[in-house]
Amino acid sequence: MLTLYLDCDGVILDTINKSYQMLKDNGITDPFQIQEFYRNLDWNKLIIEAGEIDNSIIKIRKLIDSGLFNIKILTHVNSNNESTAKITYFNKVLPGVEVITILKGIEKADFVNPKGAILVDDFLPNLDYWEIQGGIAVKFSDSGKESQYITITNLLDLLNINFKYKKKVMQ
């Protein structure tokens, strides 16, 4: 069984688009103010208002049912408030799936062992470093824009990728 790490924001939940709109609506452009905005944000409310991307929770359950992956959610956070909100949410909708929160600024591949594990993320720098550290990088793109990595637009696309071959090539 392959370890599959799923990013939260921009892959499972539409919190990025929603929060960017909130920043725009409030005229927040200064980097310090943006940082404070994310630290003080009501993440419980944002998660509910933003919602899932393309029925992601149902699709994650189907990935679990496939028996092919040991699924974990690996997400950057700006605050304890955000970490608590995400863990609480996922414990309700995906009980039994481990949620790993990492303070923004720490590399995902430095926090967990990426060797031979898959990371699905929408942020290319996370994928770049993941692959350098021996992991398998998969770009999630809701627009379908191609990248240098395997690119998916639907989490169920993961069922059609031969990761065992990819893992052997990378070793």
ZINORZI-V986511 format. One record per residue. SS is DSSP state (helix for helix, strand for strand, loop for the rest). PHI is phi in degrees with one decimal (* if undefined). PSI is psi as a letter, one per 20 degrees, with the letter a starting at -180 (* if undefined). Layout:
<<SS	PHI	PSI> <SS	PHI	PSI>>
//
This chain:
<<loop	*	p> <strand	-86.3	q> <strand	-80.8	p> <strand	-122.0	o> <strand	-97.6	p> <strand	-111.1	p> <loop	-68.4	q> <loop	-91.0	f> <strand	-73.9	o> <loop	93.7	i> <loop	-121.2	g> <loop	-98.4	g> <strand	-113.7	q> <loop	-89.6	k> <helix	-68.3	h> <helix	-67.3	g> <helix	-58.9	g> <helix	-64.6	g> <helix	-69.9	h> <helix	-62.4	h> <helix	-65.6	h> <helix	-63.9	g> <helix	-60.3	g> <helix	-62.2	g> <helix	-61.2	h> <loop	-96.3	j> <loop	64.5	k> <loop	-90.9	o> <loop	-130.9	i> <loop	-69.3	p> <helix	-54.1	g> <helix	-65.6	g> <helix	-65.0	h> <helix	-63.4	g> <helix	-60.6	g> <helix	-65.7	h> <helix	-55.3	g> <helix	-67.8	h> <helix	-66.8	h> <helix	-97.8	j> <loop	-65.2	q> <loop	-81.0	n> <helix	-68.9	h> <helix	-60.0	g> <helix	-67.8	g> <helix	-60.0	g> <helix	-58.8	g> <helix	-68.8	g> <helix	-66.8	h> <helix	-71.0	g> <loop	74.6	a> <strand	-81.3	q> <loop	-93.8	o> <loop	51.2	l> <loop	53.8	l> <helix	-60.2	h> <helix	-64.8	g> <helix	-61.3	g> <helix	-68.0	h> <helix	-65.0	h> <helix	-60.7	h> <helix	-66.4	h> <helix	-64.1	g> <helix	-61.8	g> <helix	-62.3	h> <helix	-65.9	h> <loop	74.9	j> <loop	-85.8	h> <strand	-129.8	q> <strand	-98.4	o> <strand	-91.7	p> <strand	-135.3	q> <strand	-98.5	p> <strand	-122.9	o> <strand	-135.3	q> <strand	-77.4	q> <strand	-134.4	q> <loop	-99.3	i> <loop	-160.1	r> <helix	-63.6	h> <helix	-58.3	g> <helix	-65.7	g> <helix	-59.6	g> <helix	-61.4	g> <helix	-62.3	g> <helix	-66.9	g> <helix	-62.1	g> <helix	-60.9	g> <helix	-60.6	g> <helix	-70.4	h> <helix	-63.1	h> <helix	-77.2	g> <helix	-91.3	h> <loop	-137.1	m> <loop	-57.9	p> <loop	92.6	i> <loop	-88.9	p> <strand	-68.2	p> <strand	-113.0	o> <strand	-111.6	o> <strand	-106.1	p> <strand	-130.0	p> <strand	-61.0	p> <loop	-53.0	p> <loop	105.9	i> <loop	-99.0	p> <loop	-68.7	p> <helix	-58.6	g> <helix	-73.0	i> <helix	-93.9	i> <helix	-96.3	h> <loop	-125.9	r> <loop	-81.8	o> <loop	-83.4	i> <loop	-52.9	o> <loop	72.6	j> <loop	-94.8	q> <strand	-99.0	p> <strand	-119.9	p> <strand	-102.7	o> <strand	-146.4	q> <loop	-99.1	i> <loop	-107.3	o> <helix	-56.2	g> <helix	-57.9	h> <helix	-62.9	g> <helix	-68.9	h> <helix	-56.8	g> <helix	-68.0	h> <helix	-58.0	g> <helix	-68.3	h> <helix	-57.5	h> <loop	-86.3	j> <loop	98.0	j> <loop	-93.6	r> <strand	-104.4	o> <strand	-97.0	p> <strand	-128.9	p> <strand	-87.3	p> <strand	-96.1	p> <loop	-137.5	o> <loop	-71.8	i> <loop	-94.6	i> <loop	83.9	j> <loop	-62.3	p> <loop	-70.3	q> <loop	-140.9	a> <loop	-71.5	i> <loop	-98.5	r> <strand	-52.2	p> <strand	-118.6	p> <strand	-123.8	q> <loop	-114.6	i> <loop	-144.6	p> <helix	-57.5	h> <helix	-69.7	i> <helix	-59.5	h> <helix	-60.9	h> <helix	-70.8	i> <helix	-103.8	j> <loop	-107.3	p> <loop	-84.7	n> <helix	-72.2	h> <helix	-62.7	h> <helix	-65.6	g> <helix	-59.0	g> <helix	-64.4	g> <helix	-64.9	g> <helix	-64.0	h> <helix	-79.5	i> <loop	-80.3	*>>
//
